[in-house]
Amino acid sequence: MCAENNPPSDQEPPQVPPTGTLLVDAGRSDRVGEFRGVAGPRWSLRPVCGGAEWEAEPASLRAPSPMERLRAEVVRCNARSEGRIL
């Protein structure tokens, strides 16, 4: 096997999470969103209380802290109780 056929890779590509997984987008002021799918090299996220999806670079995404997760769940519950999402 020749080294020319195997380009060097500093990082492995991130594992695609299951749909609905909460992620924090560091590229958008730590905005929390639900993973919706892959759009080419970028990932699609949606606000936890509904709304327009946005695309993010996988490298700028991370798992939420316990406090960020709790805040996102409270936002979702409040929106659901007000009838903004089902």
C-alpha positions, 0 to 999 in steps of 0.5 A: 500500500502506497502513502500516496493513496491514503491522504493524511487526515488530522481529524475523523469526520464527526459521527452523525447523531440521531435525529432530534439530538440536541446540539449547541452551535458555537458558530451562532452564539451557542444557539441550541437546536435539534439535529434534523439531518445532513445537508451536503457537508453541513448539518441542519438544525432546528430551534427547539420550539420550532421555526426555520432550520439553519445549517451549521458546520459539524466542527462548530457543534458540540453536546449541550451542558446540563444547564443548556439542555435544561433551558432548551427543554423548558423552552420546548415545554413553554412553547408546547403549553402555549400552543406554539408547537405540538 
